[in-house]
Amino acid sequence: MIMWTPLDSSLVEVLASVRTLSLFLALATFPIISRSDGSLTMSCSDQCTCNIESHKLESFVVNCTEITSIPEDIPLGANELVFSYSPLLKFDLADLSHLRLSRRVVLDHCNLSEFLSHPDLVKQLPDLEVLDLSHNDLTTIPAGLPSSLRTLLLRHNSIKVIDYQSELSHLHNLEELFLSDNLLPAVKVTTFYNEESQILMSSLRKLVLSSNKISLIEPGSFSGFESLSALTLADNELVSLRAGVLSDLKSLEHLDISSNHLTIIDDEAFQDLPQLKYVDISQNRLTSFPRTLPMLEWLDLSHNLIRVIGEDLKPKIYPIEVLNLAHNPLHCDCHMRWLKELYDQREYLVKHIEISDKDFIPGCATPETLADETWDLLGDEVFKCSPVDVHSGLTDESADRDMTTRIGVVSDTTIQLIWSSEAPGFSSRNILIHYYVFGHRSATMKWIEVSAAQRDYVIRRLRPSTNYVICMQVRKVSTNHQHTIPSPQVSLSDCMEVATKDPKPPILTSRLEVLFYYVLGMLATFIGIFASIGGFAMLYGIWNSSTQWSARYVGVDTYLDGTTYPTDEPVTKENKPHRD
């Protein structure tokens, strides 16, 4: 067995110098042809071609596709070796000994059974950073890979199980791991983590697990990925994303869970992910918008089953710079107008993203008048709610009995429901009624059960000026009038949207009340009149008194007939003139 020891810094410098020197020797030895793309091509072997980027001498690629053995005349300075499409390739321990300076080796589409029989073969490349073993029939990850690896590609194989302890635990420098198109059925706590030795993949930044058979991800499976910034789980068999599955990924920025079978995303699934920016949940079966999201830059929810997004989610959606809702069966009524207005504000984004219009612009599925219309061709005014006159095909599970429903009297706090059916035995059934404020549907649904023979029901104590969703179903007779039961399967055809009216001031209907307020008004009028007269009288008295007081002090007196006379002295009894 060949053993390699760590290289000290001086030896590394010597090897780097040897690589550079050998590259110049290769340039001087082999005939060179300049290419239009700025690279240099040389005939460096009878079976291989060497390419060098003229502006980057460190990129020295030796391409030896479709070979049966490794040529001996490969230049020493090659740092990238490509042996693709060589199913008959035979290895010997000495084959790579003169290529120990290579940093990248590509062995895709090769028969690696002979290669895997020599676990120390790759160790002859102590500087190896990138190894591509894609498109082979590998059932396990080869053991004994060099610890210098930074990128490992194992795409399109048949790997079902990962033995972390023997296969990956020593790859402390690994930054990218590609395991797409394999047969992994689940991601468990032990898949990338060894509990006994507490081994962590702390350097891993990108993990690609797309196109496997993954239907389960255990919470804590990614606990060792403290540096992971990109995770791809696309094209698997996930039906739910539970809380705690991603909570350890504090550095996660890119998450791709598209093309699964997701119907449920827990409210806490994206909590504690402060760096998350780009999320792709397209091509799933979601019927509602995720309620708990960090401040994202990109969210792709296209190709789902979302019909309505409540305005209560506006604080969550507004910070998202790019939101893709294309190919959802959206119901375009007044409840979606706010989202249409938001789309109008950001329509300019269509010109700056690499997505076709048909895959980005939302469209309407209902109502029928707007079916198949895209939002870029519609004005906000067409997003309106029609008067309620709903004919819902509400049926008993044991018999197909159609029921016609309509809304009766609607006030600010009440809504009357009226139903009828010509089906035999309909009156012996019960009607289940459930209602909630639009956008606030609870997980535990409380249903009211009334007799179908009653023909109507009034929902009371509602909020004024509020949109409600009311669902009705036919059920067999129950002994309880009002209780909590397991939620029936409710479809949109079972429900209708109704808005309560604005609150109005109280209307006086009693004649006695009218008379009382009339007398009270007249009394207030008389009091006002008398108060005004008294006020004027008081003002006149004050004015008259002040006039006589002023006359005494300015030398003016007044006769009884109203005439006045001036005097230079204060008027006294002695000098006051008398009239004859």
Secondary structure as the mmCIF struct_conf table of DSSP 4:
data_model
#
loop_
_struct_conf.conf_type_id
_struct_conf.id
_struct_conf.beg_label_comp_id
_struct_conf.beg_label_asym_id
_struct_conf.beg_label_seq_id
_struct_conf.end_label_comp_id
_struct_conf.end_label_asym_id
_struct_conf.end_label_seq_id
HELX_LH_PP_P HELX_LH_PP_P1 PRO A 6 ASP A 8
HELX_RH_AL_P HELX_RH_AL_P1 SER A 9 THR A 29
BEND BEND1 PHE A 30 PHE A 30
STRN STRN1 ILE A 32 SER A 34
TURN_TY1_P TURN_TY1_P1 SER A 36 ASP A 37
BEND BEND2 GLY A 38 GLY A 38
STRN STRN2 SER A 39 MET A 42
BEND BEND3 SER A 45 GLN A 47
STRN STRN3 THR A 49 GLU A 53
TURN_TY1_P TURN_TY1_P2 SER A 54 HIS A 55
STRN STRN4 LYS A 56 ASN A 63
BEND BEND4 GLU A 66 GLU A 66
BEND BEND5 THR A 68 THR A 68
STRN STRN5 SER A 69 SER A 69
TURN_TY1_P TURN_TY1_P3 GLU A 72 ASP A 73
TURN_TY1_P TURN_TY1_P4 LEU A 76 GLY A 77
STRN STRN6 GLU A 80 VAL A 82
BEND BEND6 TYR A 85 TYR A 85
TURN_TY1_P TURN_TY1_P5 PRO A 87 LEU A 88
STRN STRN7 LYS A 90 LYS A 90
TURN_TY1_P TURN_TY1_P6 LEU A 93 LEU A 96
HELX_RH_3T_P HELX_RH_3T_P1 SER A 97 LEU A 99
TURN_TY1_P TURN_TY1_P7 ARG A 100 LEU A 101
STRN STRN8 ARG A 104 VAL A 106
TURN_TY1_P TURN_TY1_P8 ASP A 108 HIS A 109
HELX_RH_AL_P HELX_RH_AL_P2 SER A 113 LEU A 116
TURN_TY1_P TURN_TY1_P9 SER A 117 SER A 117
TURN_TY1_P TURN_TY1_P10 PRO A 119 ASP A 120
BEND BEND7 LEU A 121 LEU A 121
HELX_RH_3T_P HELX_RH_3T_P2 VAL A 122 GLN A 124
TURN_TY1_P TURN_TY1_P11 PRO A 126 ASP A 127
STRN STRN9 VAL A 130 ASP A 132
BEND BEND8 HIS A 135 ASN A 136
BEND BEND9 THR A 139 THR A 140
HELX_LH_PP_P HELX_LH_PP_P2 ILE A 141 PRO A 142
BEND BEND10 ALA A 143 GLY A 144
TURN_TY1_P TURN_TY1_P12 SER A 147 SER A 148
BEND BEND11 ARG A 150 ARG A 150
STRN STRN10 THR A 151 LEU A 153
BEND BEND12 HIS A 156 ASN A 157
HELX_RH_AL_P HELX_RH_AL_P3 TYR A 164 GLU A 167
TURN_TY1_P TURN_TY1_P13 LEU A 168 HIS A 170
TURN_TY1_P TURN_TY1_P14 HIS A 172 ASN A 173
STRN STRN11 GLU A 176 PHE A 178
BEND BEND13 ASP A 181 ASN A 182
STRN STRN12 ALA A 186 VAL A 187
TURN_TY1_P TURN_TY1_P15 VAL A 189 THR A 191
BEND BEND14 PHE A 192 PHE A 192
STRN STRN13 ASN A 194 ASN A 194
TURN_TY1_P TURN_TY1_P16 GLU A 195 GLN A 198
STRN STRN14 ILE A 199 ILE A 199
TURN_TY1_P TURN_TY1_P17 SER A 202 SER A 203
STRN STRN15 LYS A 206 VAL A 208
BEND BEND15 SER A 211 ASN A 212
STRN STRN16 LEU A 216 ILE A 217
TURN_TY1_P TURN_TY1_P18 PRO A 219 GLY A 224
TURN_TY1_P TURN_TY1_P19 GLU A 226 SER A 227
STRN STRN17 ALA A 230 THR A 232
BEND BEND16 ASP A 235 ASN A 236
STRN STRN18 SER A 240 LEU A 241
TURN_TY1_P TURN_TY1_P20 ALA A 243 GLY A 244
BEND BEND17 VAL A 245 LEU A 246
TURN_TY1_P TURN_TY1_P21 SER A 247 ASP A 248
TURN_TY1_P TURN_TY1_P22 LYS A 250 SER A 251
STRN STRN19 HIS A 254 ASP A 256
BEND BEND18 SER A 259 ASN A 260
STRN STRN20 ILE A 264 ILE A 265
TURN_TY1_P TURN_TY1_P23 ASP A 267 ASP A 272
TURN_TY1_P TURN_TY1_P24 PRO A 274 GLN A 275
STRN STRN21 TYR A 278 ASP A 280
BEND BEND19 GLN A 283 ASN A 284
BEND BEND20 SER A 288 SER A 288
BEND BEND21 ARG A 291 ARG A 291
BEND BEND22 GLU A 297 GLU A 297
STRN STRN22 TRP A 298 ASP A 300
BEND BEND23 HIS A 303 ASN A 304
HELX_RH_3T_P HELX_RH_3T_P3 GLU A 311 LEU A 313
HELX_RH_AL_P HELX_RH_AL_P4 LYS A 314 ILE A 317
TURN_TY1_P TURN_TY1_P25 TYR A 318 PRO A 319
BEND BEND24 GLU A 321 GLU A 321
STRN STRN23 VAL A 322 ASN A 324
TURN_TY1_P TURN_TY1_P26 ALA A 326 HIS A 327
BEND BEND25 ASN A 328 ASN A 328
STRN STRN24 LEU A 330 HIS A 331
BEND BEND26 ASP A 333 ASP A 333
HELX_RH_3T_P HELX_RH_3T_P4 CYS A 334 MET A 336
HELX_RH_AL_P HELX_RH_AL_P5 ARG A 337 GLN A 345
TURN_TY1_P TURN_TY1_P27 ARG A 346 ARG A 346
HELX_RH_3T_P HELX_RH_3T_P5 GLU A 347 LYS A 351
TURN_TY1_P TURN_TY1_P28 HIS A 352 HIS A 352
BEND BEND27 ILE A 353 ILE A 355
HELX_RH_3T_P HELX_RH_3T_P6 ASP A 357 ASP A 359
TURN_TY1_P TURN_TY1_P29 PHE A 360 PHE A 360
BEND BEND28 ILE A 361 ILE A 361
STRN STRN25 GLY A 363 GLY A 363
STRN STRN26 CYS A 364 THR A 366
BEND BEND29 PRO A 367 PRO A 367
HELX_RH_3T_P HELX_RH_3T_P7 GLU A 368 LEU A 370
TURN_TY1_P TURN_TY1_P30 ALA A 371 ASP A 372
STRN STRN27 THR A 374 THR A 374
HELX_RH_3T_P HELX_RH_3T_P8 TRP A 375 LEU A 377
HELX_RH_3T_P HELX_RH_3T_P9 ASP A 380 VAL A 382
HELX_LH_PP_P HELX_LH_PP_P3 CYS A 385 VAL A 388
STRN STRN28 GLY A 393 GLY A 393
STRN STRN29 ASP A 396 ASP A 396
TURN_TY1_P TURN_TY1_P31 GLU A 397 SER A 398
STRN STRN30 ALA A 399 ALA A 399
STRN STRN31 MET A 403 MET A 403
STRN STRN32 THR A 404 VAL A 410
BEND BEND30 ASP A 412 THR A 413
STRN STRN33 ILE A 415 SER A 420
BEND BEND31 ALA A 423 ALA A 423
TURN_TY1_P TURN_TY1_P32 PRO A 424 GLY A 425
HELX_RH_3T_P HELX_RH_3T_P10 PHE A 426 SER A 428
BEND BEND32 ARG A 429 ARG A 429
STRN STRN34 ASN A 430 VAL A 437
TURN_TY1_P TURN_TY1_P33 PHE A 438 GLY A 439
BEND BEND33 ALA A 443 THR A 444
STRN STRN35 TRP A 447 SER A 451
HELX_RH_3T_P HELX_RH_3T_P11 ALA A 452 GLN A 454
STRN STRN36 ASP A 456 ILE A 459
BEND BEND34 ARG A 461 ARG A 461
HELX_LH_PP_P HELX_LH_PP_P4 LEU A 462 ARG A 463
TURN_TY1_P TURN_TY1_P34 PRO A 464 SER A 465
STRN STRN37 ASN A 467 ARG A 475
BEND BEND35 THR A 479 THR A 479
BEND BEND36 HIS A 481 HIS A 481
STRN STRN38 GLN A 482 HIS A 483
HELX_LH_PP_P HELX_LH_PP_P5 PRO A 486 PRO A 488
HELX_RH_3T_P HELX_RH_3T_P12 LEU A 492 ASP A 494
STRN STRN39 CYS A 495 ALA A 499
HELX_LH_PP_P HELX_LH_PP_P6 THR A 500 PRO A 503
HELX_RH_AL_P HELX_RH_AL_P6 ARG A 511 TYR A 553
TURN_TY1_P TURN_TY1_P35 VAL A 554 GLY A 555
STRN STRN40 VAL A 556 THR A 558
TURN_TY1_P TURN_TY1_P36 LEU A 560 ASP A 561
BEND BEND37 GLY A 562 GLY A 562
STRN STRN41 THR A 564 PRO A 566
BEND BEND38 ASP A 568 GLU A 569
TURN_TY1_P TURN_TY1_P37 LYS A 573 ASN A 575
#
